[in-house]
Amino acid sequence: MPPEVVSAATGSGMDPESMKLLAIAIVMGLGTVCPAIAIGLIGSKGADAIGRNPEAAPKIQTAMILAIAFAEAVAIYALVVSLILKFV
């Protein structure tokens, strides 16, 4: 079918390539903003905890770094998904 017929049938003015690029933009946007917010909150709460109890700093830092690594993994997964959408 010609693209005009497909567009009219779906009710959308976007062609499939544009929809694919929009999906990539949404995945990368949410996949980077959300982990960035999470990392900021983790760092803030970790600094607060160390400020309240300096003797526990090594344990808090270890847990904080581990939590930041898990939050960063979400951004890496979003990158992988967007690359798959882009090239497949």
MODELLER restraints for C-alpha pairs under 7 A, 6 or more apart:
rsr = mdl.restraints
at = mdl.atoms
rsr.add(forms.Gaussian(group=physical.xy_distance, feature=features.Distance(at['CA:7:A'], at['CA:13:A']), mean=5.80, stdev=0.5))
rsr.add(forms.Gaussian(group=physical.xy_distance, feature=features.Distance(at['CA:7:A'], at['CA:14:A']), mean=6.98, stdev=0.5))
rsr.add(forms.Gaussian(group=physical.xy_distance, feature=features.Distance(at['CA:7:A'], at['CA:15:A']), mean=6.91, stdev=0.5))
rsr.add(forms.Gaussian(group=physical.xy_distance, feature=features.Distance(at['CA:24:A'], at['CA:82:A']), mean=5.15, stdev=0.5))
rsr.add(forms.Gaussian(group=physical.xy_distance, feature=features.Distance(at['CA:24:A'], at['CA:85:A']), mean=6.62, stdev=0.5))
rsr.add(forms.Gaussian(group=physical.xy_distance, feature=features.Distance(at['CA:27:A'], at['CA:78:A']), mean=6.17, stdev=0.5))
rsr.add(forms.Gaussian(group=physical.xy_distance, feature=features.Distance(at['CA:27:A'], at['CA:82:A']), mean=6.38, stdev=0.5))
rsr.add(forms.Gaussian(group=physical.xy_distance, feature=features.Distance(at['CA:28:A'], at['CA:78:A']), mean=5.99, stdev=0.5))
rsr.add(forms.Gaussian(group=physical.xy_distance, feature=features.Distance(at['CA:28:A'], at['CA:79:A']), mean=6.43, stdev=0.5))
rsr.add(forms.Gaussian(group=physical.xy_distance, feature=features.Distance(at['CA:28:A'], at['CA:82:A']), mean=6.58, stdev=0.5))
rsr.add(forms.Gaussian(group=physical.xy_distance, feature=features.Distance(at['CA:31:A'], at['CA:74:A']), mean=6.75, stdev=0.5))
rsr.add(forms.Gaussian(group=physical.xy_distance, feature=features.Distance(at['CA:31:A'], at['CA:75:A']), mean=5.10, stdev=0.5))
rsr.add(forms.Gaussian(group=physical.xy_distance, feature=features.Distance(at['CA:31:A'], at['CA:78:A']), mean=5.04, stdev=0.5))
rsr.add(forms.Gaussian(group=physical.xy_distance, feature=features.Distance(at['CA:32:A'], at['CA:75:A']), mean=5.24, stdev=0.5))
rsr.add(forms.Gaussian(group=physical.xy_distance, feature=features.Distance(at['CA:35:A'], at['CA:71:A']), mean=5.34, stdev=0.5))
rsr.add(forms.Gaussian(group=physical.xy_distance, feature=features.Distance(at['CA:35:A'], at['CA:72:A']), mean=6.12, stdev=0.5))
rsr.add(forms.Gaussian(group=physical.xy_distance, feature=features.Distance(at['CA:35:A'], at['CA:74:A']), mean=6.59, stdev=0.5))
rsr.add(forms.Gaussian(group=physical.xy_distance, feature=features.Distance(at['CA:35:A'], at['CA:75:A']), mean=6.20, stdev=0.5))
rsr.add(forms.Gaussian(group=physical.xy_distance, feature=features.Distance(at['CA:38:A'], at['CA:71:A']), mean=6.66, stdev=0.5))
rsr.add(forms.Gaussian(group=physical.xy_distance, feature=features.Distance(at['CA:39:A'], at['CA:68:A']), mean=5.63, stdev=0.5))
rsr.add(forms.Gaussian(group=physical.xy_distance, feature=features.Distance(at['CA:39:A'], at['CA:71:A']), mean=6.53, stdev=0.5))
rsr.add(forms.Gaussian(group=physical.xy_distance, feature=features.Distance(at['CA:42:A'], at['CA:64:A']), mean=6.56, stdev=0.5))
rsr.add(forms.Gaussian(group=physical.xy_distance, feature=features.Distance(at['CA:42:A'], at['CA:68:A']), mean=6.94, stdev=0.5))
rsr.add(forms.Gaussian(group=physical.xy_distance, feature=features.Distance(at['CA:46:A'], at['CA:60:A']), mean=6.52, stdev=0.5))
rsr.add(forms.Gaussian(group=physical.xy_distance, feature=features.Distance(at['CA:46:A'], at['CA:64:A']), mean=6.28, stdev=0.5))
rsr.add(forms.Gaussian(group=physical.xy_distance, feature=features.Distance(at['CA:50:A'], at['CA:56:A']), mean=6.78, stdev=0.5))
rsr.add(forms.Gaussian(group=physical.xy_distance, feature=features.Distance(at['CA:50:A'], at['CA:57:A']), mean=5.33, stdev=0.5))
rsr.add(forms.Gaussian(group=physical.xy_distance, feature=features.Distance(at['CA:50:A'], at['CA:60:A']), mean=6.96, stdev=0.5))
